[in-house]
């Protein structure tokens, strides 16, 4: 495989830290492993998590019956949302066989197992034929590719002519390499087993380089600000609990690092080092 992704580290992170999502992120009910989207009248995190799926679907112009690749599907939340609300036929892929097993359980539980398919795959090199999908959907997963152009090329290959790409993710702003700011962002990415975030301007250009047209981008950082703050407010009690729990053998270093991520993401945001972006594009007909 010439497309690089740190598979083992990603699997270890998600399988060890899923418990954190279950405790503080309503994973068992909402099945979302991403940030919430907040509008003025959004009442709570549960609603914000579902609203993120809705807003990404709107930005990506999802249509009823679309055949969707959910690239980095977690425990199946987005795939199940698309099946239930758009009558889509999602194929969710994850590196983790445990996540795929949970996806299938969740789809069965929510009555959409007939619409959803889940496979253990690497989104940089999939087995699907050319021109398979109407939409490639990726929420907070493209960040794991070492070179984001590898993801874009594979998405382009498997999309039908006229098919759409939609991405929601973290993107860094300009900063000096090896600066204190870059060190801070690196500390954050390492807590999530990520090599590096893409620069938002470079990613936009890479979509063009991969052959996509009708490129669109939208900075929705203000809509995830409550999520950013919510995570930070959980840091102090969280780090006390997780440190004691690790010392007693109830938690491990990956789970403790995951707690530190809540601090790093907030500090980096306050310094203007990253933005939360929507991107969409279309494969020419």
Phi, psi and omega per residue, in radians:
X1 nan 2.176 -3.134
X2 -1.689 -0.121 3.072
X3 -1.631 2.162 -2.933
X4 -1.755 2.400 3.010
X5 -2.727 2.464 -3.071
X6 -1.462 1.337 -2.972
X7 -0.993 -0.889 -3.040
X8 -1.085 -0.731 -3.128
X9 -1.148 -0.651 3.134
X10 -1.175 -0.806 3.120
X11 -1.049 -0.794 -3.131
X12 -1.068 -0.737 -3.140
X13 -1.049 -0.934 -3.036
X14 -1.205 -0.618 -3.124
X15 -1.311 -0.509 3.091
X16 -1.429 -0.583 -3.004
X17 -1.754 0.031 3.103
X18 -1.006 -0.576 3.141
X19 -1.030 -0.609 3.124
X20 -1.145 -0.714 3.102
X21 -1.137 -0.615 3.118
X22 -1.185 -0.639 -3.072
X23 -1.334 -0.793 -2.975
X24 -2.006 -0.085 -2.995
X25 -2.196 0.336 3.055
X26 0.940 0.654 -3.020
X27 -1.101 -0.669 -3.072
X28 -1.200 -0.474 -3.133
X29 -1.739 -0.726 -3.063
X30 -1.696 -0.391 3.060
X31 1.079 0.463 -3.100
X32 -1.916 2.301 3.101
X33 -2.001 0.516 -3.106
X34 -2.182 3.037 3.095
X35 -1.198 2.716 3.070
X36 -1.563 2.634 3.101
X37 -1.790 2.137 -3.042
X38 -1.986 2.271 2.925
X39 -1.900 3.117 -3.019
X40 -0.991 -0.657 -3.047
X41 -1.857 0.267 3.115
X42 -1.198 2.094 -2.956
X43 -1.393 -0.514 -3.005
X44 -2.818 3.023 -3.086
X45 -1.110 -0.687 -3.140
X46 -0.956 -0.811 3.129
X47 -1.165 -0.706 -3.123
X48 -1.107 -0.633 3.125
X49 -1.133 -0.780 3.101
X50 -1.174 -0.654 -3.120
X51 -1.115 -0.555 3.072
X52 -1.039 -0.799 3.092
X53 -1.032 -0.751 -3.135
X54 -1.087 -0.785 -3.085
X55 -1.207 -0.650 3.086
X56 -1.148 -0.709 3.112
X57 -1.077 -0.735 3.112
X58 -1.141 -0.746 -3.113
X59 -1.162 -0.573 3.138
X60 -1.564 0.097 3.111
X61 0.940 0.815 3.101
X62 -1.115 2.470 3.137
X63 -2.182 2.740 3.129
X64 -0.989 2.301 3.077
X65 1.454 0.029 3.123
X66 -1.013 2.481 2.999
X67 -1.604 2.002 -2.937
X68 -2.055 2.361 2.899
X69 -1.675 2.020 3.057
X70 -1.594 1.674 -2.980
X71 -1.502 1.778 -3.029
X72 1.573 1.179 -2.882
X73 -1.527 -0.076 -3.128
X74 1.054 -2.219 3.118
X75 -1.773 0.299 2.961
X76 1.713 0.131 -3.042
X77 -1.026 -0.837 -3.120
X78 -1.185 -0.731 3.125
X79 -1.044 -0.770 -3.131
X80 -1.168 -0.692 3.082
X81 -1.040 -0.806 -3.103
X82 -1.178 -0.640 3.099
X83 -1.161 -0.728 -3.075
X84 -1.303 -0.685 -3.004
X85 -1.722 -0.369 -3.102
X86 -2.157 0.031 -3.078
X87 0.940 0.561 3.113
X88 -1.311 2.909 3.064
X89 -2.049 1.437 -3.051
X90 -1.400 2.535 2.897
X91 -2.002 1.931 3.126
X92 -1.653 2.376 3.115
X93 -2.212 2.509 3.112
X94 -2.576 2.727 3.052
X95 -1.313 -0.390 -3.004
X96 -1.637 2.109 3.085
X97 -1.169 -0.499 3.090
X98 -1.175 -0.679 3.075
X99 -1.136 -0.719 -3.138
X100 -1.097 -0.715 3.081
X101 -1.059 -0.731 3.130
X102 -1.188 -0.662 3.086
X103 -0.978 -0.810 -3.110
X104 -1.139 -0.696 3.076
X105 -1.080 -0.764 -3.119
X106 -1.154 -0.722 3.133
X107 -1.108 -0.690 3.100
X108 -1.134 -0.775 -3.123
X109 -1.056 -0.641 -3.068
X110 -1.702 0.170 2.982
X111 1.303 0.421 -3.130
X112 -2.180 0.356 -3.135
X113 -1.082 -0.439 3.116
X114 -1.289 -0.313 -3.133
X115 -1.777 -0.467 -3.000
X116 -1.768 2.441 3.004
X117 -2.159 2.449 3.133
X118 -2.287 2.316 -3.098
X119 -2.332 2.552 3.003
X120 -1.461 1.853 -3.074
X121 -2.575 2.777 2.977
X122 -1.692 2.141 -3.047
X123 -1.199 -0.130 3.098
X124 -1.472 -0.295 -3.103
X125 -2.679 1.440 -3.047
X126 -1.626 2.829 3.127
X127 -1.550 0.059 -3.027
X128 -1.340 2.498 3.140
X129 -1.147 2.824 3.015
X130 -0.958 2.560 3.001
X131 1.077 0.769 -3.088
X132 -1.611 -0.688 -2.920
X133 -1.981 2.625 3.007
X134 -1.423 -0.528 -3.072
X135 -2.481 2.384 2.861
X136 -1.892 2.139 -3.007
X137 -2.050 2.291 -3.124
X138 -2.542 1.943 3.067
X139 -1.920 2.021 3.073
X140 0.935 0.751 3.116
X141 -2.282 -0.530 3.139
X142 -1.065 -0.473 -3.135
X143 -1.006 -0.346 -3.085
X144 -1.425 -0.296 3.102
X145 -1.250 2.378 3.097
X146 -1.088 -0.834 3.079
X147 -2.045 1.962 -3.055
X148 -1.128 -0.381 3.087
X149 -1.118 -0.536 3.073
X150 -1.044 -0.770 3.096
X151 -1.099 -0.789 -3.081
X152 -1.117 -0.670 3.119
X153 -1.144 -0.727 3.127
X154 -1.195 -0.709 3.086
X155 -1.054 -0.741 3.128
X156 -1.081 -0.727 -3.095
X157 -1.090 -0.781 -3.001
X158 -1.538 -0.137 3.070
X159 -1.364 2.503 2.997
X160 -1.209 2.725 2.982
X161 -0.956 2.258 -3.057
X162 1.521 -0.065 3.129
X163 -1.211 2.781 -3.029
X164 -2.053 2.573 3.027
X165 -1.943 2.370 3.032
X166 -2.412 2.282 -3.046
X167 -2.289 2.363 2.970
X168 -2.217 2.158 -3.018
X169 -2.907 3.102 3.072
X170 -1.559 2.342 3.120
X171 -2.381 2.376 -3.104
X172 -1.469 2.643 2.998
X173 -1.594 3.056 -3.105
X174 -1.104 2.350 3.033
X175 -2.711 2.763 3.135
X176 -1.276 2.326 3.054
X177 -1.063 2.448 3.115
X178 1.174 0.182 3.069
X179 -1.342 2.963 3.075
X180 -1.035 -0.626 3.122
X181 -1.127 -0.762 3.128
X182 -1.136 -0.637 3.101
X183 -1.113 -0.721 3.123
X184 -1.089 -0.803 3.138
X185 -1.112 -0.657 3.120
X186 -1.112 -0.695 3.086
X187 -1.039 -0.691 3.128
X188 -1.157 -0.885 -3.091
X189 -1.070 -0.633 -3.120
X190 -1.150 -0.519 3.124
X191 -1.196 -0.342 -3.130
X192 -1.936 0.219 3.132
X193 1.091 0.583 3.120
X194 -1.822 2.388 3.099
X195 -1.229 -0.894 -3.135
X196 -2.980 2.572 3.000
X197 -1.375 2.682 3.066
X198 -1.399 2.631 2.922
X199 -1.294 2.324 -3.028
X200 -1.103 -0.632 3.125
X201 -1.253 -0.671 3.105
X202 -1.143 -0.711 -3.135
X203 -1.101 -0.713 3.101
X204 -1.036 -0.753 3.111
X205 -1.173 -0.648 3.139
X206 -1.146 -0.572 3.050
X207 -1.051 -0.730 3.078
X208 -1.144 -0.748 3.136
X209 -1.072 -0.583 -3.137
X210 -1.317 -0.207 3.087
X211 1.937 -0.001 -3.102
X212 -1.290 2.693 3.066
X213 -2.216 3.080 -3.123
X214 0.927 0.826 -3.104
X215 -1.223 2.369 3.085
X216 -2.371 2.599 3.063
X217 -2.520 2.643 3.138
X218 -2.611 2.199 3.074
X219 -1.466 1.990 -3.131
X220 -1.999 0.485 -3.114
X221 -0.957 -0.696 -3.123
X222 -1.101 -0.460 -3.121
X223 -1.439 -0.210 3.062
X224 -1.911 0.082 -3.070
X225 -1.042 -0.670 3.107
X226 -1.131 -0.570 3.057
X227 -1.177 -0.790 3.122
X228 -0.968 -0.827 -3.130
X229 -1.220 -0.687 -3.127
X230 -1.034 -0.760 3.116
X231 -1.112 -0.743 -3.129
X232 -1.113 -0.724 -3.130
X233 -1.114 -0.402 3.113
X234 -1.467 -0.135 -3.013
X235 -1.143 -0.907 -3.018
X236 -1.076 -0.926 3.078
X237 -1.115 -0.600 -3.108
X238 -1.145 -0.747 -3.077
X239 -1.243 -0.557 3.068
X240 -1.137 -0.845 -3.106
X241 -1.137 -0.799 -3.063
X242 -1.224 -0.595 3.132
X243 -1.161 -0.779 3.095
X244 -1.121 -0.735 -3.123
X245 -1.138 -0.649 3.101
X246 -1.178 -0.714 3.128
X247 -1.083 -0.553 -3.141
X248 -1.551 -0.039 3.085
X249 1.529 0.201 -3.128
X250 -1.604 -0.349 3.078
X251 -2.306 2.927 -3.093
X252 -2.163 -3.139 -3.033
X253 -1.150 -0.567 3.114
X254 -1.147 -0.676 3.124
X255 -1.231 -0.644 3.065
X256 -1.164 -0.732 3.088
X257 -1.065 -0.669 3.117
X258 -1.072 -0.625 3.080
X259 -1.148 -0.704 3.111
X260 -1.114 -0.455 -3.138
X261 -1.033 -0.551 -3.114
X262 -1.143 -0.528 3.089
X263 -1.352 -0.840 -3.061
X264 -1.104 -0.737 -3.093
X265 -1.105 -0.622 -3.133
X266 -1.255 -0.807 3.136
X267 -1.084 -0.711 3.128
X268 -1.157 -0.648 3.110
X269 -1.168 -0.762 3.132
X270 -1.026 -0.528 3.139
X271 -1.514 0.030 3.103
X272 1.267 0.525 -3.026
X273 -1.577 -0.259 -3.110
X274 -2.594 2.798 3.100
X275 -2.330 2.651 3.011
X276 -1.723 2.129 -2.962
X277 -2.162 2.564 2.847
X278 -1.782 2.371 2.988
X279 -2.243 2.512 2.992
X280 -2.493 2.759 -3.131
X281 -2.855 2.938 -3.091
X282 -2.280 2.475 3.000
X283 -1.402 2.297 -3.094
X284 -1.036 2.627 3.087
X285 -1.414 nan nan
